[in-house]
Amino acid sequence: MKSAVVLLPGLNRDRDMIAALTKISGKPPVTVWETDTEIPDVDLIVIPGGFSYGDYLRCGAIAARMPALKAVADKAAKGVMVIGVCNGFQILVESGLLPGALMRNTSLKFVCREVKLQIANANTAFTRNYQPGQIIRCPVAHHDGNYFADAETLARLEGNGQVVFRYAEGTNPNGSINDIAGIVSAKGNVLGLMPHPENLIEAAHGGSDGRGLFESALGIAA
Amino acid sequence: MTISNTRQITPELIAAHGLKPDEYQRILDLVGREPSFTELGIFSAMWNEHCSYKSSKKWLRTLPTKGDVVIQGPGENAGVVDIGDGDCVVFKMESHNHPSYIEPYQGAATGVGGILRDVFTMGARPIAAMNALRFGAPDHPKTRHLVAGVVSGVGGYGNAFGVPTVGGEVNFDARYNGNILVNAFAAGLAKTDAIFLSQAKGVGLPVVYLGAKTGRDGVGGATMASAEFDDKIDEKRPTVQVGDPFTEKCLLEACLELMASGAVIAIQDMGAAGLTCSAVEMGAKGDLGIELDLDKVPVREERMSAYEMMLSESQERMLMVLRPEKEEEAEAIFTKWGLDFAIVGKTTDDLRFRVLHQGEEVANLPIKELGDEAPEYDRPWVEPKKPAELDVSALPKVDVADALLKLLGGPDLSSRRWVWEQYDTMIQGNSLQRPGGDAGVVRVEGHASKALAFSSDVTPRYCEADPYEGGKQAVAECWRNLTATGALPLAATDNLNFGNPERPEIMGQLVAAIKGIGEACRALGFPIVSGNVSLYNETNGQGILPTPTIGGVGLLADWSQMARIGFAAADEAILLVGAPSAWGTHLGQSVFLRDIHGRAEGAAPPVDLAHEKRVGNHVRALISSGIVTACHDVSDGGLAVALAEMAMASGIGARIDAPPAAPAEAFFGEDQGRYVLAVAAEAAEEIVQAATKAGVAAARIGTTGGRELKLGEAHAISISELTTAHESWFPKFMGT
């Protein structure tokens, strides 16, 4: 399977993501620049983490208005898989590809630590290599990861099984409603999550719990 | 408001620029006429303590700066050290003390930004950062505000830029009440055949301005940083710069692309004294003149005067000499990243530094003399007095377990998690050891097994008691922390923070500390390759504790053999290596004496450098052989604290024998050159024998296992109780 990574000024986990995709799939992803209006034929598009355009306005707000994100939206509409991690998640929300909002952490501080995630839905293209309810380790590193959605949206997300990752065992680092760490779109092909599975994929990271997400998406057997 | 170019030069104006009357006379002698206002500003920028090292230069020259692996020593933006396979590590530590006290968030943020720029100016991609922070007493009304601001500033810049912060220090002492210390370290990775320097080459070549636009922020910052503080310090806020990590991240990528394109002849970041310092340095180093046309400088404010442009410390800017045939390609790279690219001048062959503004020549100065002829002082100094030895017999007996809990739950030895969880410690995916251990460790990208270790160390209370021994100890502890991971220490950077050097007793501290640092660096083969001096850390006549921070870098050939501090398994033997037969003896200037007995007394622990080297080399060899399952150096708080940290790191407890001599000294003494190791029980005897044979003291002092730490006869403490004490102080202090 072929993948692409979206590059925008200010993103800074792009190299981490490219390394992870390369190690797991065996081939480097193609890259898409902010002004690109077309994305090559790929099966998976990833928007990595960072501080696009400095995030001096609402996180992801400027990025969501760049040509590359229009191209991502076109691909998503055609059913191509899209993953947004951290700032990537914020950008997907700002683009309207995912519902809700990511607010400032309740601590009002940046937080970088390892948390526990529960696989809230193992029946998605992104989680099929995990067991339902499985608890995995995963790092987080963000200032604005406090997921919020209005009651109606929340009920719909929960009812449809669109909540995919949930902070577990009391490790919610940011105050997210219903401990939500990651959600998929109604069609199931767009995933946004705050944690960084790309930073836990090999022995040097102290574990490989994050691998399953990429292996699921890239169609690699567990 | 615009500062005019044509102000009358008065004695008051000269003094306001931090220039002494004899320094001004020197200027008159050099220029042969009264300087223009802009020229006065340029001299003030070049000749202040921060840029000229005029008080410390004489002594800095005595430091060892060469070695087999040293590619570039002090004098460039950062030091460069060979790590083999065509790779090198580029690193430096620099202070941003004064700005951080005035405006903690921006002061700390731009300190991080400045040191990152120093590293990538040389062609290196930053891979690790550390921050050595020192604050006033916890109960001082400003301390909490300063801690919150500095920590979020460090994080705000480093996290957005995208460099992992893998280590550092945070300490409190009333002597920093009016002058906090923010010492920022950064290291980057480069190819040895692609290092970029600041020396301009070639006449008539374009001088190019890169990065962010110039504004009025930070005008006169370096001069401010070379003055003592008084009660009107809040009025200095406009001299602090404002950081933009987004622009810096774009500048990093653009500079690395530019360097790869072959367009760069010389490059220099604009740090302290901005355009002035960078242009003069590039020209003077290359024996060339520089002509700048300020009308071409990208500005973000209107009607800026030449004076303001030359002294602005706006961040995220670079100056370079360009290969003219590459202009189009170079400009395209900067346009792609949304950054300014402007040809603002040219190199000349007349050795003059000429500045043009609106058709007028506002400065015309001899470029070499601006740097080389800066005043240099051999300031009077007095030998520091040594405190009386501690009379241990007068100490009341205390319970070892209770004392340990109190120390772990106190300001200086409690967990710094509250701090480092605000830093991105794992970005780039190479962090093998994050804060909380002996050193931060980052693997070398593109290499199967190599990793670099980083540690920042100094014990200011030792330096206060005995600057010479304290200087030695700072180097030794840094070397020891690197060794404790299994890394071979390569080289170091020094950040010397002291009070007013015009006072002989302060100058005496600086001199003695440098002598101690030099002595230790020579003995341990640990040269100083870069550094920074911060003087005048003094408020209303009260100086800080002498604080010569040492940032060290070590190389692990194979990170799979790296040691960590946490006990790895139960029923393993715990060995104490490098210690006297009584385990510990020295309570003078210890944390135990200060925090349990309320006495800051006695001599600083002496460092026997031959012993340090022998023990460290032995421990490192043991780690490389794969036999060591955990390793921790013994430092602040002594053996008890080291053991507690090892237990807390993994949740595996330990049972320690009754010490052979007095428990307080054995468990809390701060004797130097000691390590605690864990090894398989059956291997212990042989390791002890081999060590003894090699002249390294080693003894089995206990066994790992259980969920408690039992120190000799003292009552056992559960690890959860230790952890609660250790983890609670900081969040409680900060109120979150």
Boltz contact constraints between the chains, C-beta under 6 A:
constraints:
  - contact:
      token1: [A, 9]
      token2: [B, 250]
      max_distance: 6.0
  - contact:
      token1: [A, 10]
      token2: [B, 246]
      max_distance: 6.0
  - contact:
      token1: [A, 12]
      token2: [B, 162]
      max_distance: 6.0
  - contact:
      token1: [A, 16]
      token2: [B, 429]
      max_distance: 6.0
  - contact:
      token1: [A, 51]
      token2: [B, 160]
      max_distance: 6.0
  - contact:
      token1: [A, 54]
      token2: [B, 246]
      max_distance: 6.0
  - contact:
      token1: [A, 109]
      token2: [B, 422]
      max_distance: 6.0
  - contact:
      token1: [A, 110]
      token2: [B, 155]
      max_distance: 6.0
  - contact:
      token1: [A, 110]
      token2: [B, 159]
      max_distance: 6.0
  - contact:
      token1: [A, 110]
      token2: [B, 422]
      max_distance: 6.0
  - contact:
      token1: [A, 111]
      token2: [B, 421]
      max_distance: 6.0
  - contact:
      token1: [A, 112]
      token2: [B, 421]
      max_distance: 6.0
  - contact:
      token1: [A, 112]
      token2: [B, 424]
      max_distance: 6.0
  - contact:
      token1: [A, 112]
      token2: [B, 425]
      max_distance: 6.0
  - contact:
      token1: [A, 113]
      token2: [B, 421]
      max_distance: 6.0
  - contact:
      token1: [A, 139]
      token2: [B, 426]
      max_distance: 6.0
  - contact:
      token1: [A, 141]
      token2: [B, 424]
      max_distance: 6.0
  - contact:
      token1: [A, 199]
      token2: [B, 426]
      max_distance: 6.0
  - contact:
      token1: [A, 199]
      token2: [B, 429]
      max_distance: 6.0
  - contact:
      token1: [A, 204]
      token2: [B, 443]
      max_distance: 6.0
